[in-house]
């Protein structure tokens, strides 16, 4: 478990791109042989998961990294659809901006450039969208564990 940069006590500036890099760095760290031995990590059983923002980022990351075989997303956001709705509805966009302002330091736990982040989201709707491809979703939902089939909801 970790907080990506710019959130809570993590240093740096929060953004979708930075979060995806941080997830990759955490998984790369877990895959090091000395880390696996020291903490008894079986990387074939690692589950990438998150809640809300983290759940959405877990799905976006896992869609690009086929080594991620299991995802748990609790109330995860589809950032591509989110950006499309921001562009469609001025009232929705203003409500989101108001909510985001309340989460920035010093009132909240996050450090980010709201307008730059929203612009990147608009410009990168496809990059940050949750995949709709059945084969990707099935890869997360079905797996094998010691020969038996197990399932989870992506």
ABEGO torsion letter per residue (X at the ends): XBBBBGBEABBEBBBAAAAAAAAAAAAAAAABAAAAAAAGBBAAABBBBBBEAAAAAAAAAAAABAABABBBBBGBBBAAAAAAAAAABAAAAAAAAAAAAAABOAABABBBBAAAAAAAAAAAAAAABBBABAAAAAAAABBBBGGBBBBBBX
